[in-house]
Amino acid sequence: MRSSSPEIAFAGQLADAAGAAIRPYFRNAHGLEAKDDASPVTLADRAAEAAMRALIERAYPDDAIIGEEYGVKEGRSGRAWVLDPIDGTRAFISGRPIFGTLIALMVEGWPMLGVIDQPILKERWLGVMGQPTLFNGAPAATRRCPDLAKALLGTTSPAAFDDSQLHAFEHLDGAVMSTVLGGDCYNYGCVASGWMDIVVEANLKIHDFAALAPVIEGAGGRVCDWAGDPLTADSVGEVIASGDSARVEEIIEALACRGH
């Protein structure tokens, strides 16, 4: 994807539209409901996704759309826009500005473009495979972490892990300097900007992880699954994001102790 590609500018327009839909509901009446899986959803989630989908359907009618709130619209182009209007709805309803909008463009199942947008703080990470990641228009860079024992690790919630995954995560937790809980997609932006070293999560859906690799890898880090394989549309939702790619094999080794 060329740096002048219209899809890059369009992704920014999608994030702008989502943010405009979200901001009026933040720390305000937001119509909280529980979905069938008991996860929370608000008027802001639905309004933001609806705004983005309308723009995509006008600009790229042959592209597929995969959204958390309104499901899948099939396409004919081999490309899919993957949308999570509010990744971190629990943070949103708590008045904490550490949620974000996730936007990805996948081509034949591979993530080529990713956006992490925090519409309250007005912080935006834009990643395009093969290009430097930008944070609010300036280059973002991960930091080196020469020793896993000095790493700052993040995850949204241990409750998201099954028993074997939790055992593996606890083993990694014991190998790092400190672990931060909460943060959802905002943690990945922090890795891209060099404020955090590692994020490890599991049981994510495609709309949770599709945007991550372009952002992290364009900033100098690496994103993969717990086996070390790249994330694609077929990934199971186990995610490692490391600001220093040299630490990835150690992270995988620490996570390999499931149930032992």
N, C-alpha and C positions, 0 to 999 in steps of 0.2 A: 504494500500500500504506500503510495507516494506521499511525501510530506504535504503536498498541495491537494491531496485527495479531498473531494467534496464531502466524503463521509466523515472526515475528521471534524470539519466545521459543523456538520450536521449533528454529530454527537454532542457538541457543545450546545447546540440549540435544544436538543432533547433535555439535557441537564438543566438548562435555563427554564424550560417549560415545567419540568418536574418541581424545581425549586419554587417557582411562582405559585404552583398549586399547593405545596406543602406549607409554606411560611404562614399563611393566615390561620392554620390550625395549630401551630406550635404553641404550647402553653395556653391553649384555648380549648373551647368545646370541639372535640374531634370525633365524636360518634363511635366510641370504642365498641367493638363486637368481638365475639369468639368465633373462629372458623371451625370447620368440622374436626380438625386435628387439635383443637383447643388453643391454637396460636392466635395472638391478637391481630386485629385488622381495624383500620380507622378510615374515615372519610378521606383523609390525606393520602393514604396508600392508594385508594381507588382513583382519586382525582388525578394524582400524579401519573399513574400508569395510563389512564385513559387519555391524558394530554399527550403523552409520548406516542402511544399507539396511533392516535389520529394523525400526528405528523409523519410517522413512518408510512402509514397507508397511503398518504398523499404523495410523498416524495419517492418511495421505493415500493410500489404496490406488489412487485413480484417477490419481495423478500419475505421470509417467514418472521414471525414474532413469537417469542416465548416469554411470557410474563408471569410473575408470581400470582397476581390477582385475577387475571382474565384468561389464563391458559395459552394455548398454542393456536396461532393462525398459520396454516401451511403455506409454503411458498414454492416458487418454481425456479429460483435463481441459484440455489446452492448456498445462499447466505441467510443468516438468521440474526435478528436483533434480540438480545436477551436482556430482560428488564427486571430489576428489583426496585420498585419505587421507593420503599423505605426498608433498607436492611438495618434492622435494629428497632423494630416497632416498640419494643418494651422500653428502650431508652427514650424514644420519641414521646411516648405517653407519660414518661416520668419527668419530662422537661429537661432532659440531658442532651446536649447537642453533640453526641458522639455516634449518631446513626448516620446513614448516608444513602444516596441513590446510586445504584450500580447499573451501568449500561455497557453492554458488550456487543461487538459485531463478530460473529463466527462465520468462517468460510469453510464449507465442507467439514464442519465439525471442529475446526481449529480456531481458537481465539486470536483475532488479529488486531483488535482495538478494544480498549477498556477505559472506562471512566469511573472514578470514585468521587462523588460530589457531596460535600457537606453544606447544605443550603442555608443554614443559620449562621455558621462561621464564615461562609462564603469561601470555602477552601475546596479546590478541585485538582485532582490528579488525573492526567490524561496520558495514557500509554498506547503506543502503536508498535507492533512487533518490528524490530529492526531500527527503531528510532529512539532517541533519548526521551525519557518520561519528563513531563512538565508538571510543576506544581504552581498553580496560579500564573502560568506562562513562563516561569523560569525553570531551568533544569533541576531535577531532583536527583539525589544520590543516596544510596544506602551507605551504611558504615561498615567498616571491616570489624570482625569479631575474632581475634586470633585465638580465643580460648572459650570453649563452650561454657566453662564454669563462670565466665564473666558476662554471659548473655542475659538479656532481658527478654523473657518469653511472654507472649500474650495468647489468650484464648477467651472466647465469649463466656462459656459456662461448662464446667465439668459435667453438668447434667445432660449435655448433648452427646456424651460418649456412652456406648454400651459398656458392659463390664470389662471385656477384654481390651477395648480401646482405652478405658479409664486406667486400667492397670499399666498399659504402655505409656500413657501420658504422665502418670505419676512417676514412672521411672525417669522420664525426661525432665520432669519438674525437679527431681532430686539432683539432676546434673547441671542445672543452670544457676545463675546468681539469684534471680528473682522472677516471680511470675505475676502478671497482672491479669485480673479477670474483668470481663465486660469489654465492650468496644466494637464488637461486630466488624463491619468492613472498615471502620475507621482505623483499626489496628494495622491493616495492610497499608494504608496511606502513611502511617507512622513508620512502618518498615521502609517504605520507598523513600521517605525523607530522612532516614538515618536516626530516628528517635527511639526505635525499638529494633531488636535484632531478629526475632523469630515469632511467627504465629503458627500454631498447629491446631487444626480443627478436624471434625469428622461429621459424617452424615449431613453434609451440605447438599443442597439441590443445585442444578445447573445455574439458576439465576443468582445463587450465592457466590459461585466461584468463577464464572466465565470471564469476568472483567479483570481478574487478579493478575494473571501471568503477564499481560502486556504492561501493566503498571509497574510491577515489581522488577521484571526482567529488564525493562527499559531504563530502570534506575540503577542497575548493576547487580541485582540479586537473582534469586532462582525460586521458581514455584514448581512443585511437583506433587504427586500423591505419596502415600506412605511407603510405596515400593520404589520411589525414585523416578516414576514415569511421568511424562508431561500430562497436563490436564487437557482433556478433550470433552466433547459432548458425551462420550461414553464412560467418563470417569465416575467412580462410585461415591465421590464426595469426601474422601479423606485428603486433607490438604496440608502441605508444608510450605511455608513462605519463609525464606531465609535471606536476610540482607547480604550475608557473606556466603557465596556459593560453596566455599571451602568447608563450611560446617555441615552441609547437607548430609553427607554420608554418616557423620557422627549422630546426627538427629535420627536418621533412619535406623541406625544400629540401636539407639536407645529405645525407639518405638517398637523394635522387633521382638521385645520380650513379652508379648501378650500372653497373659495367663501363666507366666512362669515366675 
